[in-house]
């Protein structure tokens, strides 16, 4: 794993490369299009929670799942690394920890809505 203190988040190309490599890891794909959405590339809500965890580990930031959901693309996620979104009020749904635990245990179906 990369030491977060060694990451230069001021460099746009490096930010996009970090996001691309994490997407490739989480989605288990070789190529990532910077302008396609995470969900169009095969992601789902549980993988999004894993993406947040891995990006936070790589960068030392505290990104939120909802912010990555809204940003959607590699370019959008890379911009969040330099200017994380501000907190807004609203419904949270399931917590990040609940989603991560579900993804790790393979019990994603327990989060299905009727």
ChimeraX commands (.cxc) that place a marker at each C-alpha (Angstrom):
marker #1 position 0.00,0.00,0.00 radius 0.5
marker #1 position 1.16,3.54,-0.74 radius 0.5
marker #1 position 2.14,5.76,2.16 radius 0.5
marker #1 position -0.49,8.56,2.18 radius 0.5
marker #1 position 2.17,11.13,3.09 radius 0.5
marker #1 position 4.02,10.30,-0.16 radius 0.5
marker #1 position 1.02,11.11,-2.37 radius 0.5
marker #1 position 1.03,14.46,-4.19 radius 0.5
marker #1 position -2.63,15.42,-4.37 radius 0.5
marker #1 position -1.82,18.79,-5.91 radius 0.5
marker #1 position -1.02,17.04,-9.20 radius 0.5
marker #1 position -4.20,16.36,-11.24 radius 0.5
marker #1 position -2.61,13.53,-13.26 radius 0.5
marker #1 position -1.43,11.78,-10.11 radius 0.5
marker #1 position -4.89,12.16,-8.50 radius 0.5
marker #1 position -6.55,10.57,-11.56 radius 0.5
marker #1 position -3.97,7.76,-11.56 radius 0.5
marker #1 position -4.66,7.02,-7.89 radius 0.5
marker #1 position -8.40,6.90,-8.53 radius 0.5
marker #1 position -7.96,4.74,-11.68 radius 0.5
marker #1 position -5.80,2.21,-9.85 radius 0.5
marker #1 position -8.25,1.94,-6.94 radius 0.5
marker #1 position -11.18,1.54,-9.37 radius 0.5
marker #1 position -9.25,-1.21,-11.19 radius 0.5
marker #1 position -8.62,-2.98,-7.89 radius 0.5
marker #1 position -12.20,-2.69,-6.59 radius 0.5
marker #1 position -13.88,-3.49,-9.93 radius 0.5
marker #1 position -11.26,-6.10,-10.91 radius 0.5
marker #1 position -10.90,-4.68,-14.42 radius 0.5
marker #1 position -7.84,-3.71,-16.48 radius 0.5
marker #1 position -9.04,-0.50,-18.15 radius 0.5
marker #1 position -10.99,2.42,-16.68 radius 0.5
marker #1 position -12.53,5.29,-18.65 radius 0.5
marker #1 position -12.14,8.62,-16.84 radius 0.5
marker #1 position -15.59,9.81,-17.93 radius 0.5
marker #1 position -17.69,6.68,-17.31 radius 0.5
marker #1 position -19.50,6.35,-14.01 radius 0.5
marker #1 position -18.45,3.87,-11.38 radius 0.5
marker #1 position -21.78,2.08,-11.80 radius 0.5
marker #1 position -21.50,1.97,-15.62 radius 0.5
marker #1 position -18.11,0.29,-15.20 radius 0.5
marker #1 position -19.68,-2.49,-13.11 radius 0.5
marker #1 position -19.71,-0.99,-9.63 radius 0.5
marker #1 position -22.50,-1.34,-7.09 radius 0.5
marker #1 position -23.21,0.15,-3.67 radius 0.5
marker #1 position -21.12,-2.39,-1.78 radius 0.5
marker #1 position -18.14,-1.88,-4.08 radius 0.5
marker #1 position -18.58,1.88,-3.67 radius 0.5
marker #1 position -18.16,1.45,0.09 radius 0.5
marker #1 position -14.98,-0.54,-0.55 radius 0.5
marker #1 position -13.79,2.15,-2.97 radius 0.5
marker #1 position -14.20,4.80,-0.27 radius 0.5
marker #1 position -12.22,2.71,2.20 radius 0.5
marker #1 position -9.36,2.10,-0.26 radius 0.5
marker #1 position -9.20,5.73,-1.43 radius 0.5
marker #1 position -9.09,6.88,2.19 radius 0.5
marker #1 position -6.26,4.44,2.90 radius 0.5
marker #1 position -4.27,5.52,-0.19 radius 0.5
marker #1 position -4.68,9.26,0.38 radius 0.5
marker #1 position -5.07,9.67,4.13 radius 0.5
marker #1 position -8.33,11.57,3.55 radius 0.5
marker #1 position -11.79,10.92,5.01 radius 0.5
marker #1 position -13.96,10.81,1.91 radius 0.5
marker #1 position -17.64,9.96,2.29 radius 0.5
marker #1 position -19.56,7.39,0.28 radius 0.5
marker #1 position -22.27,9.89,-0.65 radius 0.5
marker #1 position -19.71,12.31,-2.07 radius 0.5
marker #1 position -18.15,9.65,-4.31 radius 0.5
marker #1 position -21.62,8.57,-5.38 radius 0.5
marker #1 position -22.44,12.13,-6.42 radius 0.5
marker #1 position -19.08,12.75,-8.15 radius 0.5
marker #1 position -19.47,9.49,-10.12 radius 0.5
marker #1 position -16.47,9.43,-12.48 radius 0.5
marker #1 position -12.70,9.09,-12.17 radius 0.5
marker #1 position -12.42,12.81,-12.92 radius 0.5
marker #1 position -15.02,13.67,-10.28 radius 0.5
marker #1 position -13.42,11.44,-7.68 radius 0.5
marker #1 position -9.97,12.88,-8.45 radius 0.5
marker #1 position -11.33,16.39,-7.81 radius 0.5
marker #1 position -12.68,15.26,-4.43 radius 0.5
marker #1 position -9.12,14.34,-3.44 radius 0.5
marker #1 position -8.13,17.99,-3.63 radius 0.5
marker #1 position -11.41,19.51,-2.40 radius 0.5
marker #1 position -13.53,17.03,-0.43 radius 0.5
marker #1 position -17.25,17.87,-0.50 radius 0.5
marker #1 position -18.78,19.58,2.49 radius 0.5
marker #1 position -21.26,17.77,4.67 radius 0.5
marker #1 position -24.92,18.24,3.85 radius 0.5
marker #1 position -27.97,17.20,5.79 radius 0.5
marker #1 position -30.25,14.45,4.64 radius 0.5
marker #1 position -30.99,10.78,4.94 radius 0.5
marker #1 position -27.96,8.59,5.50 radius 0.5
marker #1 position -29.42,5.17,4.77 radius 0.5
marker #1 position -27.02,2.42,5.79 radius 0.5
marker #1 position -23.77,3.39,7.45 radius 0.5
marker #1 position -20.46,2.91,5.68 radius 0.5
marker #1 position -19.47,0.37,8.34 radius 0.5
marker #1 position -22.64,-1.67,7.74 radius 0.5
marker #1 position -22.01,-1.70,3.98 radius 0.5
marker #1 position -18.36,-2.66,4.40 radius 0.5
marker #1 position -19.17,-5.49,6.80 radius 0.5
marker #1 position -21.83,-6.78,4.44 radius 0.5
marker #1 position -19.44,-6.66,1.47 radius 0.5
marker #1 position -16.72,-8.49,3.41 radius 0.5
marker #1 position -19.08,-11.21,4.62 radius 0.5
marker #1 position -20.79,-11.66,1.25 radius 0.5
marker #1 position -24.20,-10.85,2.72 radius 0.5
marker #1 position -25.06,-7.87,0.51 radius 0.5
marker #1 position -28.61,-9.17,0.06 radius 0.5
marker #1 position -29.51,-8.19,3.61 radius 0.5
marker #1 position -29.51,-4.58,2.39 radius 0.5
marker #1 position -32.10,-5.18,-0.30 radius 0.5
marker #1 position -35.06,-2.89,-0.06 radius 0.5
marker #1 position -38.55,-4.37,-0.42 radius 0.5
marker link #1:1,2 radius 0.2
marker link #1:2,3 radius 0.2
marker link #1:3,4 radius 0.2
marker link #1:4,5 radius 0.2
marker link #1:5,6 radius 0.2
marker link #1:6,7 radius 0.2
marker link #1:7,8 radius 0.2
marker link #1:8,9 radius 0.2
marker link #1:9,10 radius 0.2
marker link #1:10,11 radius 0.2
marker link #1:11,12 radius 0.2
marker link #1:12,13 radius 0.2
marker link #1:13,14 radius 0.2
marker link #1:14,15 radius 0.2
marker link #1:15,16 radius 0.2
marker link #1:16,17 radius 0.2
marker link #1:17,18 radius 0.2
marker link #1:18,19 radius 0.2
marker link #1:19,20 radius 0.2
marker link #1:20,21 radius 0.2
marker link #1:21,22 radius 0.2
marker link #1:22,23 radius 0.2
marker link #1:23,24 radius 0.2
marker link #1:24,25 radius 0.2
marker link #1:25,26 radius 0.2
marker link #1:26,27 radius 0.2
marker link #1:27,28 radius 0.2
marker link #1:28,29 radius 0.2
marker link #1:29,30 radius 0.2
marker link #1:30,31 radius 0.2
marker link #1:31,32 radius 0.2
marker link #1:32,33 radius 0.2
marker link #1:33,34 radius 0.2
marker link #1:34,35 radius 0.2
marker link #1:35,36 radius 0.2
marker link #1:36,37 radius 0.2
marker link #1:37,38 radius 0.2
marker link #1:38,39 radius 0.2
marker link #1:39,40 radius 0.2
marker link #1:40,41 radius 0.2
marker link #1:41,42 radius 0.2
marker link #1:42,43 radius 0.2
marker link #1:43,44 radius 0.2
marker link #1:44,45 radius 0.2
marker link #1:45,46 radius 0.2
marker link #1:46,47 radius 0.2
marker link #1:47,48 radius 0.2
marker link #1:48,49 radius 0.2
marker link #1:49,50 radius 0.2
marker link #1:50,51 radius 0.2
marker link #1:51,52 radius 0.2
marker link #1:52,53 radius 0.2
marker link #1:53,54 radius 0.2
marker link #1:54,55 radius 0.2
marker link #1:55,56 radius 0.2
marker link #1:56,57 radius 0.2
marker link #1:57,58 radius 0.2
marker link #1:58,59 radius 0.2
marker link #1:59,60 radius 0.2
marker link #1:60,61 radius 0.2
marker link #1:61,62 radius 0.2
marker link #1:62,63 radius 0.2
marker link #1:63,64 radius 0.2
marker link #1:64,65 radius 0.2
marker link #1:65,66 radius 0.2
marker link #1:66,67 radius 0.2
marker link #1:67,68 radius 0.2
marker link #1:68,69 radius 0.2
marker link #1:69,70 radius 0.2
marker link #1:70,71 radius 0.2
marker link #1:71,72 radius 0.2
marker link #1:72,73 radius 0.2
marker link #1:73,74 radius 0.2
marker link #1:74,75 radius 0.2
marker link #1:75,76 radius 0.2
marker link #1:76,77 radius 0.2
marker link #1:77,78 radius 0.2
marker link #1:78,79 radius 0.2
marker link #1:79,80 radius 0.2
marker link #1:80,81 radius 0.2
marker link #1:81,82 radius 0.2
marker link #1:82,83 radius 0.2
marker link #1:83,84 radius 0.2
marker link #1:84,85 radius 0.2
marker link #1:85,86 radius 0.2
marker link #1:86,87 radius 0.2
marker link #1:87,88 radius 0.2
marker link #1:88,89 radius 0.2
marker link #1:89,90 radius 0.2
marker link #1:90,91 radius 0.2
marker link #1:91,92 radius 0.2
marker link #1:92,93 radius 0.2
marker link #1:93,94 radius 0.2
marker link #1:94,95 radius 0.2
marker link #1:95,96 radius 0.2
marker link #1:96,97 radius 0.2
marker link #1:97,98 radius 0.2
marker link #1:98,99 radius 0.2
marker link #1:99,100 radius 0.2
marker link #1:100,101 radius 0.2
marker link #1:101,102 radius 0.2
marker link #1:102,103 radius 0.2
marker link #1:103,104 radius 0.2
marker link #1:104,105 radius 0.2
marker link #1:105,106 radius 0.2
marker link #1:106,107 radius 0.2
marker link #1:107,108 radius 0.2
marker link #1:108,109 radius 0.2
marker link #1:109,110 radius 0.2
marker link #1:110,111 radius 0.2
marker link #1:111,112 radius 0.2
marker link #1:112,113 radius 0.2
marker link #1:113,114 radius 0.2
view
